[in-house]
Amino acid sequence: MALLPILEFPDPRLRTRAQPVNQVDDAIRTLIDDMFQTMYAAPGIGLAATQVNVHKRVIVIDVTESHDQPVPQPLSREQQSARRAVRERAADGGRPALTAPQLHTPYDA
């Protein structure tokens, strides 16, 4: 596992459209492991692949204080509840977005 560099706003690569994941293979599994390690080290509660300059629809989430309920997944339009959980948890803790650490404002739910 490796720590990945997190892009920070206003990096234009953050606007790159992520591509769908058609198959979860070893490369995607490694990416997910690296993303979790990066997210926990930041620290954060969610991280999208685009934030680490990998433009695939993959997101990792763990909204627990103990970091024991990780949720890795390719992101589809139907998975809005995961995004909502991240916004709610961020609003509770007031944590900054990993790509904009200078901004420490809760998200709008």
Residue pairs with C-beta under 8 A, 6 or more apart in sequence:
1 30
1 33
1 34
1 36
1 37
2 34
2 37
3 34
3 37
3 38
3 41
4 34
4 35
4 38
4 52
4 53
4 54
5 52
5 53
6 38
6 42
6 47
6 51
6 52
6 98
6 99
7 13
7 14
7 50
7 51
7 52
7 53
7 99
8 99
8 100
8 101
9 97
9 99
9 100
9 103
11 99
13 50
13 53
13 55
14 50
14 51
14 99
16 50
16 55
17 55
18 48
18 49
18 50
18 55
18 56
18 57
18 58
18 75
19 55
19 56
19 57
20 56
20 57
20 74
21 28
21 56
21 57
21 58
21 74
24 74
28 56
28 58
28 74
31 49
31 54
31 56
31 58
32 58
32 60
32 72
34 52
35 47
35 49
35 52
35 58
35 60
35 72
36 47
36 60
36 62
36 70
36 72
38 47
38 52
39 45
39 46
39 47
39 60
39 62
39 98
40 62
40 67
42 98
44 95
44 98
45 61
45 62
45 63
45 86
45 89
45 90
45 93
45 95
46 59
46 60
46 61
46 62
46 63
46 86
47 59
47 60
47 98
48 58
48 59
48 75
49 55
49 56
49 57
49 58
49 59
51 98
51 99
56 74
57 74
57 75
57 76
58 72
58 73
58 74
58 75
59 72
59 73
59 75
59 82
60 70
60 71
60 72
60 73
61 70
61 71
61 82
61 85
61 86
62 68
62 69
62 70
62 71
63 69
63 85
63 86
63 88
63 89
71 82
73 79
73 82
75 82
84 109
86 107
87 107
87 108
87 109
88 109
89 95
90 97
90 106
90 107
91 106
91 107
91 109
92 106
94 104
94 105
94 106
95 104
96 102
96 103
96 104
96 105
97 103
